[in-house]
C-alpha cells in the first residue's frame, strides 16, 4: 500500500479492481454496466420528454430519477476506470472534495425523490379523485426542487466539515471513491462527534424516508386488496412491486453501510455494498421501470414508429 506523508495534498484511491485477470474482468464488467446505465437513463429521459402520454406526475418524477442516476454513476465510474487504465490512483484534495460533494448530493436527492414517488403512488391509488389536486404540476416542481436543494445543503455541510479535518495518517483511501466515513479513518483527531453527525444525517435521509415509503405502501396494499377490479389490482401490484424493488436495492446496502457501527463491518464489505447503490442501482432503475411497465414499452413503440414514419 502506498503511503502519503503529511505534506502531500493528494489522496490515493485503492480502488475496487485487484491487479489480476479477475480485476480486468471486473473492470470490463463495470464499464459495460456504466454504458448500460448511461444509455438506459438517457433513453428514459428522452422517451418521457418525447411521448406526450408520459407527461404525468409519475413519469415527471421518474425522469428526474433517471437524471440523478445518470449524474450519480458518472461521478464515480469514469474516475475509477481511469485509475485502473492509467495506474494513477491519486486524486487531489479539491478533486476528492468535489467528488464527495456530488456523491452526497445525488445520494440525498435520490432518497428524497424515491419518497416523493411513493407518495405519488399512494395518492394515485388511495385517493384517485384527489390526485390532480394533490399531485399538481406545482407540487411536482416543489418535490423535485426540494429534493435537490436539501440534498445539496446536506452535502455541502458534510463536505466542508469533513475536509477541514486534518489528515495526518496514510493518505490511502481504501475505497473506489472519496467516501467520507472511510476517509475519517485517516484523520489524526477524534472524529467521534462528526461520526455521530453522519449517523444522524443518515437516519434523516434513510430511516425516515424508508419509514414513509413503508407506510405509504402499507396503505396502498390495503387499498389494492379491497379493489373489486382484478385488472386494477394487477396494475397496482405491478407498479408497487416495481418501485419497492428499486427502493430495496437502494436503501438496504446504504443503510447497512452508514447506520451499522464500524466495528461490525469491514472495509471490503463497504466497497462491495457501495457497488450496489453507486453502480448497479443506476443501471437497474431504467430496466426495471421499462421492462415491467406497459406504458413505457408502449411509448417506446410509438416513438420508434414515429421515427421510422418520418424517415419513410
C-alpha positions as CSV (number, residue, x, y, z in Angstrom):
1,X,0.0,0.0,0.0
2,X,1.4,3.3,-1.0
3,X,1.8,5.8,1.9
4,X,1.3,9.5,1.7
5,X,3.1,11.8,4.1
6,X,1.6,14.7,5.9
7,X,2.9,17.2,3.4
8,X,1.1,15.6,0.4
9,X,-2.1,17.2,-0.6
10,X,-3.3,14.3,-2.7
11,X,-5.3,11.2,-1.6
12,X,-4.9,7.8,-3.2
13,X,-7.9,5.6,-4.0
14,X,-7.0,2.0,-3.6
15,X,-9.9,1.1,-5.9
16,X,-12.1,-1.9,-6.5
17,X,-10.1,-4.0,-9.0
18,X,-7.3,-6.3,-7.9
19,X,-4.2,-6.2,-10.3
20,X,-5.0,-9.6,-11.9
21,X,-7.2,-11.2,-14.6
22,X,-10.1,-11.0,-12.2
23,X,-9.5,-7.3,-11.9
24,X,-9.6,-6.9,-15.7
25,X,-12.8,-8.9,-15.9
26,X,-14.4,-6.8,-13.2
27,X,-13.2,-3.6,-14.9
28,X,-14.8,-4.7,-18.3
29,X,-18.0,-5.7,-16.4
30,X,-18.2,-2.3,-14.6
31,X,-17.6,-0.4,-17.9
32,X,-20.4,-2.3,-19.6
33,X,-22.7,-1.6,-16.7
34,X,-21.8,2.0,-16.9
35,X,-22.6,2.2,-20.6
36,X,-25.9,0.4,-20.0
37,X,-26.8,2.9,-17.2
38,X,-25.9,5.9,-19.4
39,X,-27.9,4.6,-22.4
40,X,-30.8,3.4,-20.2
41,X,-31.2,6.6,-18.3
42,X,-30.7,8.9,-21.3
43,X,-33.3,6.8,-23.2
44,X,-35.8,7.1,-20.3
45,X,-35.4,10.9,-20.1
46,X,-35.8,11.3,-23.9
47,X,-38.7,8.9,-24.0
48,X,-40.6,10.8,-21.3
49,X,-39.8,14.1,-23.0
50,X,-40.9,13.0,-26.5
51,X,-44.1,11.0,-25.7
52,X,-47.0,13.1,-24.5
53,X,-48.7,10.1,-23.0
54,X,-45.9,10.1,-20.3
55,X,-46.4,13.7,-19.4
56,X,-47.8,12.8,-16.0
57,X,-46.5,13.5,-12.4
58,X,-45.3,9.9,-12.0
59,X,-43.1,10.0,-15.1
60,X,-42.0,13.5,-14.4
61,X,-40.6,12.2,-11.2
62,X,-39.2,9.2,-12.9
63,X,-37.3,11.4,-15.5
64,X,-35.7,13.2,-12.5
65,X,-34.7,9.8,-11.0
66,X,-33.0,8.9,-14.3
67,X,-31.3,12.3,-14.4
68,X,-30.0,11.8,-10.8
69,X,-28.8,8.2,-11.6
70,X,-27.1,9.4,-14.8
71,X,-25.1,12.0,-12.8
72,X,-24.7,9.7,-9.9
73,X,-22.8,6.9,-11.7
74,X,-20.9,9.5,-13.8
75,X,-19.4,10.9,-10.6
76,X,-17.9,7.6,-9.7
77,X,-17.1,5.2,-12.6
78,X,-15.1,7.4,-15.0
79,X,-12.5,8.2,-12.4
80,X,-12.4,4.6,-11.2
81,X,-11.9,3.4,-14.8
82,X,-9.2,6.0,-15.4
83,X,-7.3,4.9,-12.3
84,X,-7.3,1.3,-13.4
85,X,-6.3,2.0,-17.0
86,X,-3.5,4.5,-16.3
87,X,-2.4,3.3,-12.9
88,X,-2.6,6.8,-11.5
89,X,-4.8,6.3,-8.4
90,X,-4.2,9.7,-6.9
91,X,-6.9,12.4,-6.6
92,X,-6.3,15.9,-5.5
93,X,-7.6,17.2,-2.2
94,X,-10.0,19.6,-4.1
95,X,-11.0,16.8,-6.5
96,X,-11.8,14.5,-3.7
97,X,-14.0,17.2,-2.1
98,X,-15.8,17.8,-5.4
99,X,-16.5,14.1,-5.9
100,X,-17.6,13.7,-2.3
101,X,-20.0,16.7,-2.6
102,X,-21.6,15.5,-5.8
103,X,-21.9,11.9,-4.5
104,X,-23.7,13.0,-1.3
105,X,-25.9,15.5,-3.2
106,X,-27.2,12.8,-5.7
107,X,-27.5,10.2,-2.9
108,X,-29.6,12.5,-0.7
109,X,-31.7,13.8,-3.6
110,X,-32.5,10.2,-4.8
111,X,-33.5,9.1,-1.3
112,X,-36.0,12.0,-1.1
113,X,-37.2,11.6,-4.7
114,X,-38.0,7.9,-4.0
115,X,-40.1,9.1,-1.1
116,X,-41.9,11.5,-3.4
117,X,-42.6,8.7,-5.9
118,X,-44.0,6.6,-3.1
119,X,-46.4,9.4,-2.1
120,X,-47.4,9.8,-5.8
121,X,-48.4,6.2,-6.0
122,X,-50.2,6.4,-2.6
123,X,-52.3,9.4,-3.7
124,X,-53.0,7.8,-7.1
125,X,-54.3,4.5,-5.7
126,X,-55.8,5.6,-2.3
127,X,-57.2,9.0,-3.4
128,X,-57.6,8.8,-7.2
129,X,-60.2,11.6,-7.3
130,X,-57.9,14.0,-5.4
131,X,-54.8,13.1,-7.5
132,X,-54.9,16.1,-9.9
133,X,-55.0,18.4,-7.0
134,X,-52.5,16.8,-4.6
135,X,-50.1,16.0,-7.4
136,X,-50.4,19.1,-9.4
137,X,-47.5,20.4,-11.6
138,X,-46.6,22.9,-8.9
139,X,-46.4,20.1,-6.3
140,X,-44.2,18.1,-8.5
141,X,-41.8,21.0,-9.1
142,X,-41.7,21.6,-5.3
143,X,-40.9,18.0,-4.6
144,X,-38.1,17.9,-7.2
145,X,-36.7,21.3,-6.2
146,X,-36.8,20.3,-2.5
147,X,-35.0,17.0,-3.1
148,X,-32.2,18.7,-5.0
149,X,-31.9,21.6,-2.6
150,X,-32.0,19.6,0.7
151,X,-29.5,17.1,-0.8
152,X,-27.2,19.9,-1.8
153,X,-27.3,21.7,1.5
154,X,-26.7,18.5,3.5
155,X,-23.8,17.6,1.1
156,X,-22.3,21.0,1.4
157,X,-22.3,20.9,5.2
158,X,-20.7,17.4,5.3
159,X,-18.1,18.2,2.6
160,X,-17.0,21.5,4.3
161,X,-16.7,19.9,7.7
162,X,-15.0,16.6,6.5
163,X,-12.4,18.5,4.5
164,X,-11.5,20.8,7.4
165,X,-10.4,17.7,9.4
166,X,-6.6,17.3,9.5
167,X,-5.5,14.0,7.8
168,X,-2.0,13.1,9.2
169,X,-2.0,9.4,8.7
170,X,-1.7,7.5,5.4
171,X,-3.4,9.2,2.5
172,X,-4.6,5.9,1.0
173,X,-8.4,5.7,1.0
174,X,-9.5,2.0,0.9
175,X,-12.3,2.7,-1.4
176,X,-13.0,3.4,-5.1
177,X,-14.3,6.9,-4.5
178,X,-14.0,9.6,-1.8
179,X,-16.4,8.2,0.8
180,X,-16.5,10.3,3.9
181,X,-16.9,7.5,6.5
182,X,-13.8,5.7,5.0
183,X,-11.8,9.0,5.0
184,X,-12.5,9.5,8.7
185,X,-10.3,6.5,9.5
186,X,-7.3,8.6,8.2
187,X,-8.0,11.6,10.4
188,X,-5.5,12.4,13.2
189,X,-8.1,13.9,15.5
190,X,-11.0,12.4,17.3
191,X,-13.9,12.3,14.9
192,X,-16.5,10.9,17.3
193,X,-18.7,14.0,17.2
194,X,-18.7,14.1,13.4
195,X,-19.3,10.4,13.1
196,X,-22.5,10.9,15.2
197,X,-23.4,13.7,12.9
198,X,-23.1,11.4,9.9
199,X,-25.2,8.8,11.7
200,X,-27.9,11.4,12.4
201,X,-27.8,12.7,8.8
202,X,-28.0,9.1,7.5
203,X,-31.0,8.5,9.8
204,X,-32.8,11.5,8.4
205,X,-32.1,10.6,4.8
206,X,-32.6,6.8,5.1
207,X,-34.7,5.7,8.0
208,X,-37.3,8.5,7.9
209,X,-37.9,8.3,4.1
210,X,-37.9,4.5,4.2
211,X,-40.5,4.6,7.0
212,X,-42.6,6.9,5.0
213,X,-42.3,4.7,2.0
214,X,-43.2,1.6,4.0
215,X,-46.3,3.3,5.5
216,X,-47.4,4.5,2.0
217,X,-47.1,1.0,0.6
218,X,-48.8,-0.5,3.6
219,X,-51.8,1.7,2.9
220,X,-51.6,1.0,-0.8
221,X,-51.6,-2.7,-0.4
222,X,-54.6,-2.5,1.9
223,X,-56.4,-0.4,-0.7
224,X,-55.4,-2.7,-3.5
225,X,-56.7,-5.7,-1.5
226,X,-60.1,-4.1,-1.3
227,X,-60.3,-3.4,-5.0
228,X,-63.1,-5.2,-6.9
229,X,-61.4,-4.9,-10.3
230,X,-58.9,-7.8,-10.9
231,X,-57.3,-5.7,-13.7
232,X,-56.9,-2.7,-11.3
233,X,-55.3,-4.9,-8.7
234,X,-52.9,-6.4,-11.2
235,X,-51.8,-2.9,-12.4
236,X,-51.4,-1.6,-8.9
237,X,-49.4,-4.6,-7.7
238,X,-47.2,-4.2,-10.8
239,X,-46.5,-0.5,-10.2
240,X,-45.9,-1.0,-6.5
241,X,-43.6,-4.1,-6.8
242,X,-41.5,-2.2,-9.4
243,X,-41.0,0.7,-7.0
244,X,-40.4,-1.5,-4.0
245,X,-37.7,-3.4,-5.9
246,X,-35.9,-0.1,-6.7
247,X,-36.3,1.1,-3.1
248,X,-34.9,-2.1,-1.6
249,X,-31.8,-2.2,-3.9
250,X,-31.0,1.4,-3.0
251,X,-31.8,1.7,0.7
252,X,-30.7,-1.7,2.1
253,X,-26.9,-1.5,1.3
254,X,-26.9,2.2,2.1
255,X,-28.5,1.7,5.5
256,X,-26.1,-1.2,6.4
257,X,-23.0,0.9,5.4
258,X,-24.0,4.2,7.1
259,X,-26.0,3.0,10.1
260,X,-24.2,-0.1,11.1
261,X,-21.3,0.5,13.6
262,X,-17.9,0.4,12.0
263,X,-16.8,-2.4,14.4
264,X,-19.4,-4.7,12.9
265,X,-18.4,-4.3,9.2
266,X,-15.2,-4.5,7.2
267,X,-13.9,-2.1,4.6
268,X,-14.3,-4.8,2.0
269,X,-18.0,-5.1,2.8
270,X,-18.3,-1.3,2.4
271,X,-16.8,-1.4,-1.0
272,X,-18.9,-4.3,-2.2
273,X,-22.1,-2.8,-0.9
274,X,-21.2,0.6,-2.4
275,X,-21.3,-1.1,-5.8
276,X,-25.0,-1.7,-5.3
277,X,-26.0,1.9,-4.7
278,X,-23.4,3.7,-6.9
279,X,-23.2,1.4,-9.9
280,X,-25.9,-1.3,-10.0
281,X,-28.9,0.7,-9.0
282,X,-28.4,3.4,-11.7
283,X,-28.2,0.7,-14.2
284,X,-31.2,-1.4,-12.9
285,X,-33.6,1.5,-12.4
286,X,-34.4,2.2,-16.1
287,X,-34.5,-1.6,-16.8
288,X,-37.0,-2.2,-14.0
289,X,-39.2,0.7,-14.9
290,X,-39.2,-0.1,-18.6
291,X,-39.5,-3.9,-18.8
292,X,-42.2,-4.1,-16.1
293,X,-44.2,-1.1,-17.3
294,X,-46.6,-1.4,-20.2
295,X,-47.0,2.4,-20.6
296,X,-43.2,2.8,-21.0
297,X,-43.0,0.0,-23.5
298,X,-46.0,1.4,-25.4
299,X,-44.4,4.8,-25.5
300,X,-41.1,3.3,-26.8
301,X,-43.0,1.6,-29.6
302,X,-44.8,4.8,-30.6
303,X,-41.6,6.8,-30.6
304,X,-39.8,4.2,-32.8
305,X,-42.8,4.1,-35.2
306,X,-42.8,7.9,-35.4
307,X,-39.0,7.9,-36.2
308,X,-39.4,5.3,-39.0
309,X,-42.5,7.0,-40.4
310,X,-40.6,10.3,-40.6
311,X,-37.7,8.6,-42.4
312,X,-40.0,7.0,-44.9
